[in-house]
């Protein structure tokens, strides 16, 4: 039994190192954009993917945002876009959103993807050019 565990353990370690070799932490990012409704969200999402600014955009309906705007506390129903892209594309993505979003100040924030499913991360890199 012990030789089998050693074989499985060394195989797991080699697979883990292989995965880390194929993806450099932070190469891709998850960006987030709030939208006033589903129509705006779908329009932005489709345009972002068509322009190769992202590989995938998830549209998450029915979120509630509480925020301060012009000195008052506001609460609104919104739709959230979760956008997977190359980190190098975030500035172009933000510029596109700012120029096509109905809000005066569009939310565009991003976080680097540290790790994930290697085939999925590879797919993002294949779909979104550098």
MDAnalysis code that builds the backbone (N, CA, C; Angstrom):
import MDAnalysis as mda
import numpy as np

u = mda.Universe.empty(390, n_residues=130, atom_resindex=np.repeat(np.arange(130), 3), trajectory=True)
u.add_TopologyAttr("name", ["N", "CA", "C"] * 130)
u.add_TopologyAttr("resid", np.arange(1, 131))
u.add_TopologyAttr("resname", ["UNK", "UNK", "UNK", "UNK", "UNK", "UNK", "UNK", "UNK", "UNK", "UNK", "UNK", "UNK", "UNK", "UNK", "UNK", "UNK", "UNK", "UNK", "UNK", "UNK", "UNK", "UNK", "UNK", "UNK", "UNK", "UNK", "UNK", "UNK", "UNK", "UNK", "UNK", "UNK", "UNK", "UNK", "UNK", "UNK", "UNK", "UNK", "UNK", "UNK", "UNK", "UNK", "UNK", "UNK", "UNK", "UNK", "UNK", "UNK", "UNK", "UNK", "UNK", "UNK", "UNK", "UNK", "UNK", "UNK", "UNK", "UNK", "UNK", "UNK", "UNK", "UNK", "UNK", "UNK", "UNK", "UNK", "UNK", "UNK", "UNK", "UNK", "UNK", "UNK", "UNK", "UNK", "UNK", "UNK", "UNK", "UNK", "UNK", "UNK", "UNK", "UNK", "UNK", "UNK", "UNK", "UNK", "UNK", "UNK", "UNK", "UNK", "UNK", "UNK", "UNK", "UNK", "UNK", "UNK", "UNK", "UNK", "UNK", "UNK", "UNK", "UNK", "UNK", "UNK", "UNK", "UNK", "UNK", "UNK", "UNK", "UNK", "UNK", "UNK", "UNK", "UNK", "UNK", "UNK", "UNK", "UNK", "UNK", "UNK", "UNK", "UNK", "UNK", "UNK", "UNK", "UNK", "UNK", "UNK", "UNK", "UNK"])
u.atoms.positions = np.array([
    [0.822, -1.203, 0.000],
    [0.000, 0.000, 0.000],
    [0.859, 1.258, 0.000],
    [1.949, 1.258, 0.755],
    [2.812, 2.434, 0.836],
    [3.402, 2.822, -0.523],
    [3.893, 1.873, -1.348],
    [4.391, 2.274, -2.666],
    [3.298, 2.935, -3.524],
    [2.067, 2.463, -3.398],
    [0.965, 3.055, -4.164],
    [0.730, 4.495, -3.720],
    [0.754, 4.744, -2.399],
    [0.573, 6.106, -1.898],
    [1.696, 7.025, -2.363],
    [2.922, 6.501, -2.369],
    [4.049, 7.315, -2.852],
    [3.864, 7.674, -4.322],
    [3.414, 6.710, -5.102],
    [3.208, 6.956, -6.536],
    [2.109, 7.999, -6.752],
    [1.026, 7.868, -6.014],
    [-0.076, 8.819, -6.140],
    [0.376, 10.203, -5.667],
    [1.100, 10.229, -4.545],
    [1.576, 11.493, -4.006],
    [2.527, 12.203, -4.953],
    [3.473, 11.478, -5.544],
    [4.418, 12.120, -6.460],
    [3.713, 12.554, -7.740],
    [2.719, 11.789, -8.171],
    [1.960, 12.176, -9.368],
    [1.175, 13.461, -9.095],
    [0.579, 13.554, -7.904],
    [-0.176, 14.753, -7.528],
    [0.742, 15.963, -7.491],
    [1.943, 15.812, -6.919],
    [2.891, 16.918, -6.859],
    [3.335, 17.341, -8.246],
    [3.586, 16.373, -9.127],
    [4.024, 16.746, -10.472],
    [2.894, 17.428, -11.234],
    [1.655, 17.009, -11.024],
    [0.520, 17.665, -11.679],
    [0.360, 19.088, -11.146],
    [0.560, 19.263, -9.840],
    [0.433, 20.595, -9.249],
    [1.516, 21.525, -9.787],
    [2.739, 21.035, -9.890],
    [3.801, 21.899, -10.416],
    [3.576, 22.179, -11.890],
    [3.028, 21.199, -12.628],
    [2.730, 21.409, -14.038],
    [1.676, 22.505, -14.185],
    [0.654, 22.499, -13.320],
    [-0.401, 23.509, -13.390],
    [0.162, 24.890, -13.082],
    [1.050, 24.989, -12.082],
    [1.590, 26.298, -11.738],
    [2.538, 26.796, -12.826],
    [3.179, 25.905, -13.579],
    [4.058, 26.314, -14.666],
    [3.265, 26.897, -15.835],
    [2.042, 26.439, -16.017],
    [1.271, 26.870, -17.172],
    [0.509, 28.170, -16.917],
    [0.400, 28.587, -15.688],
    [-0.331, 29.820, -15.383],
    [0.446, 30.652, -14.382],
    [0.754, 31.872, -14.765],
    [1.416, 32.806, -13.852],
    [0.344, 33.576, -13.097],
    [0.368, 33.488, -11.785],
    [-0.608, 34.163, -10.931],
    [-0.753, 35.625, -11.326],
    [-2.018, 36.052, -11.503],
    [-2.295, 37.433, -11.850],
    [-2.332, 37.721, -13.340],
    [-2.053, 36.728, -14.178],
    [-2.107, 36.924, -15.627],
    [-3.507, 37.328, -16.072],
    [-4.508, 36.742, -15.426],
    [-5.903, 37.044, -15.736],
    [-6.550, 37.739, -14.547],
    [-7.661, 38.409, -14.819],
    [-8.397, 39.113, -13.771],
    [-9.887, 38.837, -13.879],
    [-10.564, 38.997, -12.753],
    [-12.023, 39.018, -12.716],
    [-12.405, 40.466, -12.466],
    [-13.170, 41.025, -13.389],
    [-13.600, 42.413, -13.257],
    [-15.093, 42.432, -12.951],
    [-15.531, 43.476, -12.271],
    [-16.923, 43.594, -11.857],
    [-17.477, 44.941, -12.291],
    [-18.669, 44.905, -12.880],
    [-19.353, 46.106, -13.353],
    [-20.809, 45.994, -12.942],
    [-21.360, 47.032, -12.326],
    [-22.789, 47.039, -12.014],
    [-23.534, 47.776, -13.115],
    [-24.762, 47.297, -13.383],
    [-25.609, 47.867, -14.433],
    [-26.997, 48.142, -13.861],
    [-27.710, 49.106, -14.445],
    [-29.023, 49.456, -13.904],
    [-30.112, 48.418, -14.180],
    [-29.928, 47.592, -15.223],
    [-30.955, 46.601, -15.566],
    [-30.366, 45.516, -16.465],
    [-31.177, 44.478, -16.720],
    [-30.716, 43.336, -17.514],
    [-30.423, 43.712, -18.959],
    [-31.175, 44.627, -19.498],
    [-30.976, 45.032, -20.886],
    [-29.595, 45.656, -21.092],
    [-29.240, 46.594, -20.235],
    [-27.914, 47.226, -20.305],
    [-26.837, 46.176, -20.058],
    [-27.049, 45.308, -19.092],
    [-26.067, 44.269, -18.754],
    [-25.802, 43.360, -19.954],
    [-26.869, 42.882, -20.607],
    [-26.701, 41.994, -21.764],
    [-26.013, 42.699, -22.920],
    [-26.382, 43.940, -23.154],
    [-25.774, 44.701, -24.244],
    [-24.276, 44.890, -23.998],
    [-23.918, 45.294, -22.797],
    [-22.499, 45.459, -22.463],
    [-21.759, 44.127, -22.522],
    [-22.337, 43.089, -21.940],
    [-21.684, 41.775, -21.895],
    [-21.377, 41.270, -23.306],
    [-22.361, 41.317, -24.174],
    [-22.177, 40.832, -25.543],
    [-21.094, 41.647, -26.266],
    [-21.136, 42.953, -26.135],
    [-20.155, 43.812, -26.804],
    [-18.742, 43.566, -26.267],
    [-18.622, 43.352, -24.973],
    [-17.312, 43.092, -24.355],
    [-16.708, 41.806, -24.911],
    [-17.512, 40.755, -25.016],
    [-17.021, 39.477, -25.537],
    [-16.749, 39.582, -27.039],
    [-17.649, 40.221, -27.786],
    [-17.445, 40.376, -29.233],
    [-16.158, 41.131, -29.546],
    [-15.804, 42.098, -28.717],
    [-14.597, 42.907, -28.937],
    [-13.347, 42.248, -28.356],
    [-13.485, 41.036, -27.867],
    [-12.369, 40.269, -27.300],
    [-11.732, 40.971, -26.104],
    [-12.552, 41.747, -25.385],
    [-12.076, 42.359, -24.147],
    [-12.199, 41.387, -22.985],
    [-12.921, 40.285, -23.190],
    [-13.092, 39.247, -22.170],
    [-13.464, 37.938, -22.845],
    [-13.182, 36.846, -22.145],
    [-13.560, 35.520, -22.639],
    [-14.990, 35.175, -22.247],
    [-15.412, 35.669, -21.091],
    [-16.725, 35.307, -20.551],
    [-17.224, 36.421, -19.639],
    [-18.528, 36.666, -19.718],
    [-19.167, 37.610, -18.799],
    [-20.383, 36.915, -18.201],
    [-20.385, 36.767, -16.897],
    [-21.561, 36.244, -16.199],
    [-22.445, 37.414, -15.824],
    [-23.745, 37.252, -16.028],
    [-24.716, 38.280, -15.668],
    [-25.462, 37.792, -14.432],
    [-25.265, 38.481, -13.336],
    [-25.848, 38.090, -12.054],
    [-26.985, 39.062, -11.743],
    [-28.219, 38.580, -11.824],
    [-29.373, 39.473, -11.646],
    [-29.669, 39.764, -10.179],
    [-30.451, 40.787, -9.993],
    [-31.091, 41.079, -8.704],
    [-30.132, 41.222, -7.535],
    [-29.160, 42.113, -7.674],
    [-28.349, 42.471, -6.508],
    [-28.884, 43.793, -5.971],
    [-28.619, 44.062, -4.723],
    [-28.992, 45.340, -4.120],
    [-27.717, 46.062, -3.740],
    [-27.593, 47.288, -4.188],
    [-26.423, 48.105, -3.860],
    [-26.841, 49.228, -2.921],
    [-26.084, 49.405, -1.862],
    [-26.286, 50.504, -0.925],
    [-24.997, 51.326, -0.983],
    [-25.131, 52.616, -1.244],
    [-23.958, 53.450, -1.466],
    [-24.280, 54.911, -1.166],
    [-23.225, 55.705, -1.031],
    [-23.422, 57.141, -0.867],
    [-23.225, 57.807, -2.221],
    [-24.157, 58.666, -2.591],
    [-24.052, 59.410, -3.845],
    [-24.544, 60.827, -3.615],
    [-23.710, 61.792, -3.915],
    [-24.019, 63.209, -3.770],
    [-24.532, 63.549, -2.369],
    [-23.834, 62.982, -1.368],
    [-24.124, 63.287, 0.023],
    [-25.293, 62.544, 0.637],
    [-25.926, 61.648, -0.112],
    [-27.082, 60.903, 0.410],
    [-26.856, 59.405, 0.272],
    [-27.452, 58.651, 1.198],
    [-27.399, 57.196, 1.114],
    [-28.481, 56.742, 0.141],
    [-28.069, 55.922, -0.823],
    [-28.990, 55.418, -1.844],
    [-29.007, 53.899, -1.811],
    [-30.090, 53.327, -2.293],
    [-30.234, 51.871, -2.398],
    [-30.934, 51.586, -3.717],
    [-30.308, 50.740, -4.537],
    [-30.856, 50.420, -5.852],
    [-30.726, 48.947, -6.166],
    [-31.666, 48.449, -6.967],
    [-31.546, 47.117, -7.559],
    [-30.666, 47.254, -8.784],
    [-29.713, 46.356, -8.925],
    [-28.804, 46.393, -10.063],
    [-28.538, 44.973, -10.556],
    [-27.803, 44.905, -11.643],
    [-27.354, 43.646, -12.225],
    [-25.835, 43.702, -12.231],
    [-25.189, 42.611, -11.829],
    [-23.730, 42.582, -11.740],
    [-23.140, 41.773, -12.888],
    [-22.137, 42.345, -13.532],
    [-21.364, 41.603, -14.528],
    [-20.082, 41.119, -13.864],
    [-19.791, 39.827, -14.004],
    [-18.524, 39.261, -13.560],
    [-17.773, 38.871, -14.832],
    [-16.673, 39.551, -15.087],
    [-15.978, 39.502, -16.369],
    [-14.612, 38.839, -16.183],
    [-14.341, 37.802, -16.996],
    [-13.042, 37.137, -16.934],
    [-12.218, 37.547, -18.149],
    [-11.022, 38.074, -17.888],
    [-10.197, 38.614, -18.960],
    [-8.721, 38.532, -18.591],
    [-7.886, 38.936, -19.518],
    [-6.457, 39.099, -19.218],
    [-6.292, 40.380, -18.394],
    [-5.393, 40.363, -17.459],
    [-5.135, 41.571, -16.659],
    [-4.700, 42.731, -17.550],
    [-3.978, 42.425, -18.606],
    [-3.509, 43.475, -19.514],
    [-4.650, 44.148, -20.269],
    [-5.827, 43.535, -20.300],
    [-6.984, 44.096, -21.003],
    [-7.879, 44.953, -20.105],
    [-7.626, 44.984, -18.806],
    [-8.492, 45.724, -17.889],
    [-8.570, 47.210, -18.236],
    [-7.479, 47.894, -18.562],
    [-7.618, 49.310, -18.932],
    [-8.527, 49.525, -20.156],
    [-8.396, 48.701, -21.184],
    [-9.256, 48.825, -22.372],
    [-10.698, 48.478, -22.034],
    [-10.885, 47.475, -21.177],
    [-12.228, 47.105, -20.725],
    [-12.862, 48.273, -19.972],
    [-12.126, 48.873, -19.053],
    [-12.645, 50.004, -18.274],
    [-13.000, 51.175, -19.185],
    [-12.173, 51.452, -20.158],
    [-12.442, 52.544, -21.094],
    [-13.709, 52.259, -21.903],
    [-13.858, 51.022, -22.369],
    [-15.057, 50.663, -23.132],
    [-16.313, 50.840, -22.269],
    [-16.262, 50.341, -21.043],
    [-17.423, 50.445, -20.149],
    [-17.741, 51.915, -19.878],
    [-16.729, 52.715, -19.541],
    [-16.965, 54.141, -19.267],
    [-17.635, 54.848, -20.443],
    [-17.258, 54.492, -21.652],
    [-17.801, 55.195, -22.818],
    [-19.150, 54.655, -23.284],
    [-19.595, 53.501, -22.762],
    [-20.866, 52.915, -23.199],
    [-21.868, 52.684, -22.068],
    [-21.522, 53.076, -20.866],
    [-22.363, 52.815, -19.693],
    [-23.239, 54.030, -19.412],
    [-24.491, 53.806, -19.007],
    [-25.377, 54.950, -18.742],
    [-25.078, 55.703, -17.441],
    [-24.346, 55.103, -16.508],
    [-24.069, 55.793, -15.254],
    [-23.046, 56.899, -15.461],
    [-23.188, 57.952, -14.679],
    [-22.217, 59.045, -14.692],
    [-20.843, 58.534, -14.248],
    [-20.835, 57.673, -13.226],
    [-19.601, 57.051, -12.736],
    [-19.839, 55.537, -12.718],
    [-19.364, 54.878, -13.755],
    [-19.551, 53.423, -13.857],
    [-18.567, 52.700, -12.943],
    [-19.064, 51.679, -12.273],
    [-18.185, 50.844, -11.452],
    [-17.454, 49.870, -12.363],
    [-16.135, 49.941, -12.349],
    [-15.295, 48.957, -13.026],
    [-14.141, 48.690, -12.076],
    [-14.159, 47.535, -11.447],
    [-13.072, 47.154, -10.540],
    [-12.609, 45.765, -10.951],
    [-11.369, 45.442, -10.623],
    [-10.872, 44.110, -10.979],
    [-9.964, 43.569, -9.890],
    [-9.919, 42.261, -9.857],
    [-9.041, 41.541, -8.932],
    [-8.248, 40.525, -9.735],
    [-6.963, 40.371, -9.447],
    [-6.187, 39.367, -10.175],
    [-6.641, 37.957, -9.795],
    [-6.622, 37.074, -10.756],
    [-6.927, 35.659, -10.500],
    [-5.616, 34.987, -10.111],
    [-5.541, 34.530, -8.878],
    [-4.323, 33.917, -8.366],
    [-4.153, 32.481, -8.852],
    [-5.264, 31.747, -8.874],
    [-5.213, 30.356, -9.317],
    [-6.606, 29.911, -9.709],
    [-6.681, 28.778, -10.367],
    [-7.966, 28.251, -10.798],
    [-7.779, 26.985, -11.604],
    [-8.822, 26.547, -12.245],
    [-8.787, 25.346, -13.072],
    [-7.875, 25.618, -14.274],
    [-6.734, 24.935, -14.383],
    [-5.781, 25.231, -15.461],
    [-6.391, 25.240, -16.870],
    [-7.248, 24.279, -17.234],
    [-7.825, 24.359, -18.587],
    [-8.696, 25.602, -18.794],
    [-9.396, 26.042, -17.761],
    [-10.220, 27.248, -17.874],
    [-9.341, 28.482, -18.049],
    [-8.285, 28.582, -17.253],
    [-7.375, 29.720, -17.352],
    [-6.686, 29.745, -18.712],
    [-6.336, 28.571, -19.219],
    [-5.742, 28.475, -20.551],
    [-6.731, 28.972, -21.600],
    [-8.000, 28.590, -21.460],
    [-9.049, 29.006, -22.399],
    [-9.180, 30.533, -22.418],
    [-9.161, 31.187, -21.259],
    [-9.226, 32.652, -21.221],
    [-8.093, 33.237, -22.070],
    [-6.899, 32.705, -21.882],
    [-5.741, 33.196, -22.632],
    [-5.854, 32.961, -24.131],
    [-6.501, 31.876, -24.512],
    [-6.683, 31.591, -25.938],
    [-7.727, 32.504, -26.579],
    [-8.762, 32.843, -25.833],
    [-9.854, 33.643, -26.371],
    [-9.537, 35.127, -26.403],
    [-8.839, 35.606, -25.386],
    [-8.536, 37.042, -25.281],
    [-7.078, 37.264, -25.710],
    [-6.881, 37.922, -26.848],
    [-5.498, 38.144, -27.312],
    [-4.761, 39.135, -26.411],
    [-3.435, 39.049, -26.432],
    [-2.621, 39.956, -25.611],
    [-2.615, 41.363, -26.108],
])
